[in-house]
Amino acid sequence: MRSAATTSGAAGSSLGWRALGIALFLAYPATAHFARPATALALLATLLAYVVATILIKHAARWLAPAAAASLFFAGLPDAQWLLYVPPIAINLVLCWVFGRTLAAGRVPLIARFAMLEQGTLSDELAAYTRTLTWLWTLLFAGAALASVLLALSGNRDAWSLFTNLVNYLLVAALFLGEFAYRRLRFRNYRHQSPLQLLRNVRRTNLFEG
């Protein structure tokens, strides 16, 4: 009884921690776009603290020194408003790397890994399609990172904020849902999972593996 209660409590704490992270990430774009820079920086600092805490919980010994060094560095900055320009660039570059690295010779394209969770062994046409689609996602994130840099350098903060906090997410959603609709038409002879299940497959996959 006590063991079951402990397990249930741990599971509840884990879900609560994940819900907190999701809430913070969902709140950040609107806050960065509409709120004052100081408020956006405060939420960004909270997000960074959440990410650092999550990493330390899982890999405390390995990441303690880098996390402490980063915290001290950012705490010592006299004017940190420029940090608001970093997340959209960094996130897009990381995602570009995550997808693009799997296109190297001898590796399985990332979209192919997702498709194998849905289809099992891929036919030649699906293998070719998933490689092309992995290229498309790689180019999308590369283009979004470049656009974020150029808009930041332009000095037009309104245009930069509109792109990074709204348009960027709309492009990702449009590609995800548009590709799903296209794939159901082009490959109608194959079974297709729902978009929600596809997101679950992404979550089940170790994006940094291989």
C-alpha positions as CSV (number, residue, x, y, z in Angstrom):
1,M,0.0,0.0,0.0
2,R,2.7,2.4,1.0
3,S,4.8,1.6,-2.1
4,A,1.8,2.1,-4.4
5,A,1.0,5.4,-2.8
6,T,4.6,6.5,-3.2
7,T,4.6,5.5,-6.8
8,S,1.4,7.4,-7.4
9,G,2.7,10.4,-5.7
10,A,5.9,10.4,-7.8
11,A,3.9,10.0,-11.0
12,G,1.7,12.9,-9.9
13,S,4.7,15.1,-9.2
14,S,6.2,14.2,-12.6
15,L,3.0,15.1,-14.4
16,G,2.8,18.4,-12.4
17,W,6.4,19.2,-13.3
18,R,5.7,18.6,-17.0
19,A,2.5,20.6,-16.9
20,L,4.5,23.5,-15.4
21,G,7.0,23.3,-18.2
22,I,4.3,23.2,-20.9
23,A,2.5,26.2,-19.3
24,L,5.8,28.2,-19.3
25,F,6.6,27.4,-22.9
26,L,3.1,28.2,-24.1
27,A,3.1,31.5,-22.2
28,Y,6.4,32.7,-23.4
29,P,5.6,33.7,-27.1
30,A,2.6,35.9,-26.1
31,T,4.6,37.4,-23.2
32,A,7.6,38.1,-25.3
33,H,5.4,39.8,-28.0
34,F,2.9,41.8,-25.8
35,A,4.6,42.4,-22.5
36,R,7.4,44.8,-21.5
37,P,11.0,43.5,-22.0
38,A,11.5,43.2,-18.3
39,T,8.5,40.9,-18.0
40,A,9.6,38.8,-20.9
41,L,13.1,38.6,-19.4
42,A,11.6,37.4,-16.1
43,L,9.7,34.7,-17.8
44,L,12.7,33.7,-19.9
45,A,14.8,33.5,-16.7
46,T,12.0,31.2,-15.2
47,L,12.1,29.0,-18.3
48,L,15.9,28.7,-18.1
49,A,15.7,27.9,-14.5
50,Y,13.1,25.2,-15.3
51,V,15.3,23.7,-18.0
52,V,18.4,23.8,-15.8
53,A,16.4,22.2,-12.9
54,T,15.1,19.4,-15.2
55,I,18.6,18.7,-16.5
56,L,20.1,18.6,-13.0
57,I,17.4,16.3,-11.7
58,K,18.3,13.8,-14.4
59,H,22.0,14.4,-14.8
60,A,23.1,16.3,-11.7
61,A,26.7,15.3,-11.6
62,R,27.3,15.8,-15.3
63,W,25.6,19.2,-15.7
64,L,26.1,20.9,-12.4
65,A,29.2,22.8,-13.3
66,P,28.0,24.1,-16.7
67,A,24.6,25.1,-15.3
68,A,26.3,27.0,-12.4
69,A,28.7,28.8,-14.8
70,A,25.8,29.8,-17.1
71,S,23.7,31.1,-14.2
72,L,26.6,33.2,-12.9
73,F,27.3,34.6,-16.4
74,F,23.7,35.7,-17.0
75,A,23.3,37.0,-13.5
76,G,26.3,39.3,-14.0
77,L,25.1,40.9,-17.3
78,P,24.3,44.6,-16.8
79,D,21.8,44.8,-19.7
80,A,20.2,41.5,-20.7
81,Q,17.5,42.6,-23.1
82,W,19.5,41.2,-26.0
83,L,18.8,37.8,-24.5
84,L,15.3,38.0,-25.8
85,Y,16.7,37.6,-29.3
86,V,18.5,34.4,-28.5
87,P,15.8,31.7,-27.9
88,P,14.2,31.8,-31.4
89,I,17.6,31.6,-33.1
90,A,18.9,28.9,-30.7
91,I,15.8,26.8,-30.8
92,N,15.6,26.8,-34.6
93,L,19.3,26.1,-35.0
94,V,19.1,23.1,-32.6
95,L,16.0,21.7,-34.4
96,C,17.8,22.2,-37.8
97,W,20.8,20.3,-36.4
98,V,18.5,17.5,-34.9
99,F,16.9,16.9,-38.3
100,G,19.8,17.7,-40.6
101,R,22.4,15.4,-38.8
102,T,20.2,12.4,-39.6
103,L,20.6,13.0,-43.3
104,A,24.3,12.1,-43.2
105,A,25.3,8.9,-45.0
106,G,24.7,5.7,-43.0
107,R,22.0,7.3,-40.8
108,V,18.2,6.9,-40.8
109,P,16.4,10.2,-41.5
110,L,14.5,11.4,-38.5
111,I,11.1,11.4,-40.3
112,A,11.8,7.8,-41.3
113,R,12.3,6.9,-37.7
114,F,8.9,8.4,-36.9
115,A,7.4,6.6,-39.9
116,M,8.8,3.2,-38.8
117,L,6.9,3.6,-35.5
118,E,3.7,3.9,-37.6
119,Q,4.4,1.6,-40.6
120,G,7.1,-0.8,-39.5
121,T,9.5,-1.5,-42.3
122,L,9.3,1.3,-44.9
123,S,8.8,0.6,-48.7
124,D,11.2,2.3,-51.1
125,E,8.8,5.1,-51.9
126,L,8.2,5.8,-48.2
127,A,11.9,5.8,-47.5
128,A,12.5,8.3,-50.3
129,Y,9.6,10.5,-49.2
130,T,10.7,10.5,-45.5
131,R,14.2,11.6,-46.5
132,T,12.8,14.4,-48.6
133,L,10.5,15.5,-45.8
134,T,13.4,15.4,-43.3
135,W,15.2,17.8,-45.7
136,L,12.1,20.0,-45.8
137,W,12.0,20.3,-42.0
138,T,15.7,21.0,-41.9
139,L,15.4,23.8,-44.4
140,L,12.4,25.2,-42.6
141,F,14.3,25.6,-39.3
142,A,17.4,26.9,-41.0
143,G,15.3,29.5,-42.8
144,A,13.5,30.5,-39.6
145,A,16.8,30.9,-37.7
146,L,18.2,33.1,-40.6
147,A,15.0,35.2,-40.6
148,S,15.2,35.6,-36.8
149,V,18.8,36.8,-37.2
150,L,18.1,39.2,-40.0
151,L,15.0,40.7,-38.3
152,A,17.0,41.1,-35.1
153,L,19.8,42.9,-36.9
154,S,17.3,45.1,-38.8
155,G,16.3,46.9,-35.5
156,N,12.6,46.5,-36.3
157,R,11.6,44.8,-33.0
158,D,7.9,44.7,-33.9
159,A,8.6,42.7,-37.1
160,W,11.1,40.5,-35.3
161,S,8.6,39.8,-32.5
162,L,5.7,39.1,-34.9
163,F,7.8,36.5,-36.8
164,T,9.5,34.8,-33.9
165,N,6.5,34.7,-31.6
166,L,3.7,34.0,-34.1
167,V,4.7,33.4,-37.7
168,N,7.4,30.9,-36.9
169,Y,5.0,28.7,-35.0
170,L,2.3,29.0,-37.7
171,L,4.8,27.8,-40.3
172,V,5.7,24.8,-38.2
173,A,2.0,24.0,-37.7
174,A,1.2,24.5,-41.4
175,L,3.9,22.1,-42.5
176,F,2.9,19.5,-39.9
177,L,-0.8,19.6,-40.7
178,G,-0.4,20.2,-44.4
179,E,2.0,17.3,-44.8
180,F,-0.3,15.1,-42.9
181,A,-3.2,15.9,-45.2
182,Y,-1.0,15.5,-48.3
183,R,0.4,12.2,-47.1
184,R,-3.1,10.8,-46.5
185,L,-4.0,11.6,-50.2
186,R,-0.7,10.5,-51.8
187,F,-0.3,7.3,-49.7
188,R,-3.9,6.4,-49.2
189,N,-3.1,2.7,-49.3
190,Y,-1.1,2.9,-46.1
191,R,-2.5,3.2,-42.6
192,H,-2.1,6.6,-41.0
193,Q,-2.2,7.6,-37.3
194,S,-3.8,10.7,-36.0
195,P,-1.7,13.9,-35.6
196,L,-1.9,13.4,-31.8
197,Q,-0.4,10.0,-32.1
198,L,2.3,11.3,-34.4
199,L,3.2,13.8,-31.7
200,R,3.3,11.0,-29.2
201,N,5.7,9.1,-31.6
202,V,8.0,12.2,-31.6
203,R,7.9,12.2,-27.9
204,R,8.8,8.5,-27.7
205,T,11.8,9.0,-30.0
206,N,15.2,10.0,-28.7
207,L,15.9,13.0,-31.0
208,F,19.6,13.1,-30.0
209,E,20.2,9.4,-30.6
210,G,22.6,8.3,-33.3
